[in-house]
Amino acid sequence: MTDNKKTNTDDGLPSDDELDALQAEIDKVKADAMDAAKEAIAKEAGELPAENDDKAEIERLKAELATLKDQALRAMADAENVKKRAEREVLASKTYGIEKFAQDVLSVSDNLARALLTIDDAARDSLGDNAKNLLEGLELTEKNLMLVLARHGVVAVPGKGSKFDPNVHQAIANIPSDEDKGYVAAVMQTGFKLGERTLRAAMVAVSTGPVKS
């Protein structure tokens, strides 16, 4: 039969077996004290039983046991708190450890996106086959880069049509638009989040509402 009781500790506190042994000692002392008291009463009927010292010892051992149990419970609670805190720190390290690297990659993504924006439909149609293949390769690279970032927890924040959120949006203008007042009317630079943190706020224009005729 497997003994699930804690038999040793590394923190100087008593194990469950040691606490049980102390309780057994208390019970034995108490029984011996009662026997001694009965014997003393039988021998010397006119005298008080000599069990006062034994009772004091029992109370002392009880108090010691209660103290040790309290220390053990506190140590177990502290150990559990340390474990949970360590788990949270490990998770945060895994999630946010790439923060600086992700910021650097975003600057590369921005340059790639700006380069692609310089080519409009008219310019695309005038390109030769080799140039079109190169352009398609760049567009595919941009999409793949976004997928890789998303796989590591870096995702774009809501853009046009979303309600302005100062936690993820940076307003650089207020303009009339078809969007409701207080909603994002245009995005000048895409924002990103890493986990629950804002990696980079989106630069946006906020709608003041439709133009009144």
Buried (B, 14 or more C-beta within 10 A) or exposed (E): EEEEEBEEBEEEBBBBEBBEEBBEEBEEBBEEBBEBBEEBBEEEEEEEBBBEEBBEBBEEBBEEBEEBBEBBEEBBEEEEEEEEEEEEEEEEEEBBEBBEEBBEBBEEBEEBBEEEEEBEEEEEEEEEEEEEEEBEEBEEEBEEBBEEBEEBBBBBBBBBEBEBBEEBBBBEEBEEBEBEBEBBBBBEBBBBBBBEEBBBBBBBBBBBBEEEE
